[in-house]
């Protein structure tokens, strides 16, 4: 009887020592449940990311594999090295910017866009190594961060409405409402309503349930075809190591690389602090231990993802679901990584998901991101106006990079003309001038 007990206790003891489970008042069972919970809340990216990037001309199956692998790599590095219960995957917003802004909007090839993602990851990694990240984070006003987050939300919302046929182009008014009697808009709106209701009721995996629910309903009504559930993973050959780094070094890509870097840096930093605060992982001074490792895990995943064939990989705020389930260590992230690897075998199911099924999910994520507008000081015009400019510019120019640029330029110009020089610092002024130069003189 003693031999089985010893053989079982050794793995548990090893995991306890490595992840410091005892110090964080958790155990293996709790961490596994937390990992499953986190995965269910973010597994929608397996369906949504290939759908978005394939519109840039990338192979759907290869992007599906790259999405799963990039997420698994990011989660493993975060869990095994930084020891945080934070999961990573290709980020929403930046994948849409990749396709609709950089490739379809600016006319770059997806290979060049991947090169831009890789360069942003390298820059992020260097900033983390040389500890410049704190200076950058502290230098950018919270107002601009809120405006950019809201702008990305509105950008996603516009894409969701466009893909669903709810909003269509109109030569007289630029945009107008589509034919809402068609199946696609009805399915998209139904999915959005269902996801929002389930999320309000705190149902785990609400987004994924909504996507699959719409897909199954469309199949039953004859509006969608069933391609299967399980198979061997597709080939990743069409996208792996296809990034064009030399093309990404073109002067016209500077703002794109900066947009990838900027959004990833602040999204990751905010997510890490928020998740750590929720899980009681901050130290006595309110700081996040091993922040450098966590940020390097994120940047490493971005570089790996670009090499594999996907847009920027970032930390997911959905990790708070795992925290709420008791996850406190990197073992939670490792469990998520294993589940993403298992997801590789569900490519037929991913291929069965129609665009209107993911449109509802995009619209829901857009609603969450736009919520940052609630924290803006609307009584101060010098704060509110730049937020409005940045937020509206992103969907209307179909570019996160242009929205960021116009946000910085308007912030510096309005503050300076208002005599509010104390609100400006050298970093913001320099970036504002550079963005103004780019907008005026560089196409």
C-alpha positions in Angstrom: 0.0 0.0 0.0 2.9 2.4 0.8 4.4 2.2 -2.7 1.3 3.7 -4.6 1.0 6.4 -1.9 4.7 7.4 -2.4 4.4 7.4 -6.2 1.4 9.6 -6.0 2.9 12.0 -3.5 6.1 12.6 -5.4 4.4 14.4 -8.4 2.2 16.4 -6.0 5.3 17.4 -4.0 7.2 18.4 -7.0 4.4 20.5 -8.3 3.9 22.1 -4.9 7.6 23.0 -4.7 7.9 24.3 -8.3 4.7 26.4 -8.3 4.7 27.1 -4.6 1.2 25.9 -4.2 1.3 25.9 -0.5 2.5 29.4 -0.2 -0.4 30.6 -2.4 -3.0 28.5 -0.4 -4.0 26.4 -3.4 -3.6 22.8 -4.6 -3.4 20.8 -7.8 -7.1 20.1 -8.1 -8.0 23.8 -7.7 -5.4 24.9 -10.2 -6.7 22.4 -12.8 -10.3 23.6 -12.3 -9.1 27.2 -12.6 -7.2 26.3 -15.8 -10.2 24.7 -17.4 -12.4 27.7 -16.4 -10.0 30.2 -18.0 -9.7 28.1 -21.2 -13.5 27.9 -21.6 -13.8 31.7 -21.3 -11.2 32.4 -24.0 -11.4 29.3 -26.3 -13.5 31.4 -28.7 -10.2 32.8 -30.0 -9.6 29.4 -31.7 -12.6 30.1 -33.9 -12.4 33.9 -34.2 -8.7 34.4 -35.0 -8.5 32.2 -38.1 -11.8 33.7 -39.3 -10.3 37.3 -39.1 -6.8 36.6 -40.4 -8.0 34.4 -43.3 -9.6 37.5 -44.7 -6.0 38.9 -45.1 -5.3 36.0 -47.5 -3.8 33.7 -44.9 -4.5 30.0 -44.9 -7.4 29.3 -42.5 -6.1 25.9 -41.3 -2.5 27.1 -40.8 -3.7 30.1 -38.8 -5.8 27.8 -36.7 -2.8 25.8 -35.8 -0.6 28.9 -35.2 -3.3 30.3 -32.9 -3.3 27.2 -30.7 0.5 26.9 -30.7 1.1 30.6 -29.9 -1.4 30.4 -27.1 0.2 27.3 -25.7 3.7 28.7 -25.9 2.7 31.9 -24.2 0.8 30.1 -21.4 3.7 27.7 -20.8 6.3 30.5 -20.5 4.0 32.5 -18.3 3.2 29.5 -16.1 6.6 27.8 -15.9 8.8 30.9 -15.8 6.8 33.8 -14.4 4.5 31.5 -12.3 1.3 33.5 -12.8 -2.2 32.2 -13.5 -2.4 34.4 -16.6 -3.3 32.9 -20.0 -2.2 34.3 -23.3 -3.5 34.0 -26.9 -3.6 36.1 -30.1 -5.3 39.3 -29.0 -8.7 40.7 -30.1 -8.4 44.1 -31.7 -4.9 43.7 -32.9 -5.9 40.7 -35.1 -8.6 42.9 -36.7 -6.1 45.8 -37.1 -3.7 43.3 -38.8 -6.3 42.3 -41.4 -8.5 45.3 -42.0 -6.0 48.0 -41.2 -2.5 46.9 -42.2 -3.3 44.4 -45.0 -6.6 45.4 -46.6 -6.4 49.1 -45.6 -2.7 50.0 -46.1 -2.1 47.4 -48.8 0.8 45.6 -47.1 1.1 41.8 -47.6 0.3 39.6 -44.6 3.9 38.5 -44.6 5.0 42.1 -44.0 2.3 42.5 -41.3 3.7 39.4 -39.6 7.2 41.0 -39.8 5.7 44.1 -38.0 4.3 41.9 -35.3 7.7 40.2 -34.8 9.5 43.6 -34.6 7.0 44.8 -32.0 7.7 41.7 -30.0 11.4 42.1 -30.2 11.1 45.8 -29.1 8.7 44.7 -26.2 11.3 42.2 -25.1 14.1 44.7 -25.1 12.0 47.2 -23.2 11.4 44.5 -20.6 15.1 43.6 -20.3 16.3 47.1 -19.9 13.5 48.1 -17.6 12.3 51.0 -19.8 8.8 49.7 -19.6 8.0 51.5 -16.4 9.1 54.9 -17.8 6.9 54.4 -20.9 3.9 53.2 -19.0 4.1 56.1 -16.5 4.7 58.7 -19.3 1.6 58.0 -21.3 -1.5 59.8 -19.8 -4.3 57.6 -18.5 -6.7 59.6 -20.7 -5.0 58.4 -23.9 -4.9 54.8 -22.6 -8.7 55.0 -22.0 -9.4 56.5 -25.4 -7.3 53.9 -27.2 -9.0 51.0 -25.4 -12.4 52.4 -26.3 -11.3 53.1 -29.8 -10.3 49.5 -30.3 -13.6 48.4 -28.9 -15.5 50.7 -31.4 -13.2 49.3 -34.2 -14.1 45.8 -33.3 -17.8 46.8 -33.2 -17.6 48.3 -36.6 -16.0 45.1 -38.0 -18.6 42.9 -36.3 -21.5 45.0 -37.7 -19.9 45.0 -41.2 -19.2 41.3 -41.3 -22.7 40.5 -40.2 -24.2 42.7 -42.9 -25.9 44.9 -40.3 -23.9 47.9 -41.5 -23.2 48.3 -45.2 -21.5 51.0 -47.3 -23.5 53.8 -48.8 -22.0 56.2 -51.3 -24.3 59.1 -50.1 -24.0 58.6 -46.3 -20.8 56.5 -46.1 -22.6 53.8 -44.1 -26.2 52.7 -43.6 -28.2 49.8 -42.1 -28.2 46.5 -44.1 -31.1 44.1 -44.8 -32.0 42.8 -41.4 -34.4 40.3 -42.8 -31.4 38.2 -44.1 -30.2 35.2 -42.0 -26.7 36.6 -41.3 -27.7 39.8 -39.4 -30.3 37.9 -37.5 -27.9 35.2 -36.4 -25.2 37.7 -35.4 -27.7 39.8 -33.3 -29.1 36.6 -31.8 -25.6 35.4 -30.9 -24.8 38.8 -29.4 -28.0 38.8 -27.3 -27.3 35.3 -26.1 -23.7 35.9 -25.2 -24.5 39.1 -23.3 -27.3 37.5 -21.3 -25.1 34.4 -20.4 -22.2 36.7 -19.4 -24.6 38.7 -17.1 -25.7 35.4 -15.6 -22.0 34.5 -15.0 -22.2 31.4 -17.2 -18.6 30.1 -17.7 -17.8 30.0 -21.4 -20.6 32.4 -22.4 -18.8 33.5 -25.6 -18.0 30.0 -26.8 -21.5 28.9 -26.0 -22.9 31.7 -28.1 -20.7 31.0 -31.1 -21.5 27.2 -31.0 -25.2 27.8 -30.4 -25.5 30.1 -33.4 -23.5 27.6 -35.5 -25.6 24.6 -34.5 -28.9 26.5 -35.1 -27.8 27.6 -38.5 -26.9 24.0 -39.4 -30.3 22.8 -38.2 -32.1 25.4 -40.3 -30.0 24.6 -43.4 -28.0 27.9 -43.4 -24.6 26.3 -42.6 -22.8 23.1 -43.4 -21.3 20.7 -40.8 -17.6 19.9 -41.5 -17.0 17.5 -38.6 -15.6 17.8 -35.2 -12.2 16.0 -34.8 -9.3 15.4 -37.2 -5.5 15.6 -37.3 -4.3 19.2 -37.2 -4.0 21.0 -40.6 -0.5 21.8 -42.0 1.1 25.0 -40.7 3.4 25.1 -43.7 1.6 28.0 -45.4 2.3 30.4 -42.6 5.3 29.2 -40.5 8.4 31.4 -41.0 6.7 33.4 -43.8 7.1 36.7 -42.0 8.9 39.5 -44.0 11.0 41.4 -41.5 12.9 43.4 -44.1 9.6 44.6 -45.6 8.4 45.6 -42.1 11.4 47.9 -41.7 9.9 50.2 -44.3 9.3 53.7 -43.0 5.6 53.4 -43.7 5.4 50.5 -41.2 6.8 52.5 -38.3 3.4 53.6 -37.0 2.1 50.0 -37.5 4.9 48.5 -35.4 4.4 51.2 -32.8 0.6 50.4 -32.7 1.3 46.7 -32.2 3.8 47.5 -29.5 1.8 50.2 -27.7 -1.4 48.3 -27.5 0.3 45.1 -26.4 2.4 46.9 -23.8 -0.5 48.6 -22.1 -3.0 45.8 -22.6 -0.6 43.3 -21.0 0.4 45.6 -18.1 -3.1 46.5 -17.3 -4.2 42.8 -17.5 -1.4 41.6 -15.3 -2.0 44.2 -12.6 -5.8 43.7 -12.7 -5.5 39.9 -12.5 -2.8 40.1 -9.7 -5.0 42.5 -7.7 -8.0 40.2 -8.1 -6.0 37.2 -6.9 -4.2 38.9 -4.1 -0.8 38.5 -5.8 0.5 42.0 -5.3 3.2 42.6 -2.7 2.9 44.8 0.4 3.8 47.8 -1.7 1.1 47.1 -4.2 3.6 46.1 -6.9 3.6 43.0 -9.0 6.6 40.7 -8.3 8.3 39.2 -11.3 6.7 41.8 -13.6 9.7 41.6 -15.9 9.3 37.9 -16.4 5.6 38.2 -17.1 6.2 40.9 -19.7 9.0 38.9 -21.3 6.6 35.9 -21.5 4.2 38.0 -23.4 6.8 39.4 -25.8 8.3 35.9 -26.3 4.9 34.6 -27.2 4.4 37.5 -29.7 7.6 36.7 -31.5 6.8 33.0 -31.5 3.3 33.7 -32.8 4.6 35.9 -35.6 7.0 33.1 -36.7 4.2 30.6 -36.6 1.8 32.8 -38.5 -0.5 34.8 -36.2 -1.0 38.3 -35.0 0.1 39.7 -31.6 -0.2 37.3 -28.7 -1.1 39.0 -25.4 -2.3 38.4 -21.9 -6.1 37.8 -21.6 -8.3 39.5 -19.0 -10.4 36.4 -19.1 -7.7 35.0 -16.8 -9.8 36.6 -14.0 -12.3 33.8 -14.4 -9.6 31.3 -13.4 -8.6 33.5 -10.5 -12.2 33.5 -9.4 -12.2 29.7 -9.5 -9.1 29.7 -7.2 -6.2 29.7 -9.5 -3.2 31.4 -7.9 0.0 30.0 -9.7 1.5 29.2 -13.0 0.0 25.7 -12.9 -3.3 27.3 -14.0 -1.6 28.7 -17.1 0.1 25.4 -17.8 -3.4 23.7 -17.8 -4.6 26.2 -20.3 -1.6 25.5 -22.5 -2.4 21.8 -22.5 -6.0 22.5 -23.4 -5.0 24.7 -26.3 -2.8 21.9 -27.6 -5.8 19.6 -27.4 -7.7 22.1 -29.4 -5.4 21.4 -32.4 -7.5 18.4 -33.1 -10.8 20.3 -33.5 -10.0 22.1 -36.8 -13.1 20.7 -38.6 -15.3 22.3 -35.9 -13.5 25.6 -36.3 -14.0 25.4 -40.0 -17.7 24.9 -39.5 -18.1 28.3 -37.7 -19.6 30.9 -40.1 -18.6 34.6 -39.9 -21.9 35.7 -38.5 -21.5 33.3 -35.6 -18.2 35.1 -34.6 -19.7 38.5 -35.3 -21.8 38.3 -32.1 -18.7 37.5 -30.1 -16.8 40.4 -31.6 -19.7 42.8 -30.8 -19.7 41.6 -27.2 -15.9 42.0 -26.8 -16.4 45.5 -28.3 -18.9 46.4 -25.7 -16.5 45.3 -22.9 -13.6 47.4 -24.3 -15.7 50.5 -24.9 -16.6 50.5 -21.2 -13.3 52.3 -20.5 -15.1 55.5 -21.5 -16.8 55.4 -18.2 -13.6 56.4 -16.5 -12.9 59.5 -18.6 -13.3 63.0 -17.0 -15.9 64.3 -19.3 -16.1 67.6 -17.4 -12.5 68.5 -18.5 -12.6 69.3 -22.3 -8.8 69.0 -22.6 -9.2 65.4 -21.4 -12.5 64.4 -23.1 -11.7 65.8 -26.6 -8.5 63.7 -27.3 -10.4 60.6 -26.0 -13.2 61.3 -28.5 -10.7 61.9 -31.4 -8.8 58.7 -30.7 -11.9 56.6 -30.1 -13.8 57.7 -33.2 -10.8 57.8 -35.5 -10.1 54.1 -35.2 -13.4 52.8 -36.6 -13.8 55.6 -39.1 -10.3 55.3 -40.5 -10.3 51.5 -40.0 -6.9 51.8 -38.4 -5.8 51.6 -34.8 -2.5 53.2 -35.7 -4.2 56.3 -37.1 -6.4 56.5 -34.1 -3.4 56.4 -31.8 -1.6 59.1 -33.8 -4.5 61.5 -33.9 -5.1 60.9 -30.2 -1.5 61.9 -29.3 -1.5 64.9 -31.7 -4.8 66.2 -30.3 -3.8 65.7 -26.7 -0.5 67.7 -27.1 -2.1 70.4 -29.2 -5.1 71.0 -26.9 -3.1 70.9 -23.7 -0.5 73.3 -25.1 -3.1 75.8 -26.5 -4.9 75.6 -23.2 -1.8 76.4 -21.2 -1.9 73.1 -19.4 1.8 72.4 -19.9 2.0 70.6 -16.5 -0.1 67.8 -18.0 2.6 67.2 -20.7 5.9 65.4 -20.5 8.8 65.0 -22.9 7.7 61.5 -24.1 4.2 62.6 -25.0 5.3 65.8 -26.7 8.0 64.0 -28.8 5.5 61.3 -29.8 2.9 64.0 -30.6 5.3 65.8 -32.9 6.5 62.6 -34.6 2.9 61.5 -35.2 2.0 64.9 -36.6 5.0 64.7 -39.0 3.9 61.2 -40.0 0.3 62.2 -40.7 1.2 65.2 -42.7 4.3 64.2 -44.7 4.4 60.3 -44.8 1.7 58.5 -46.6 
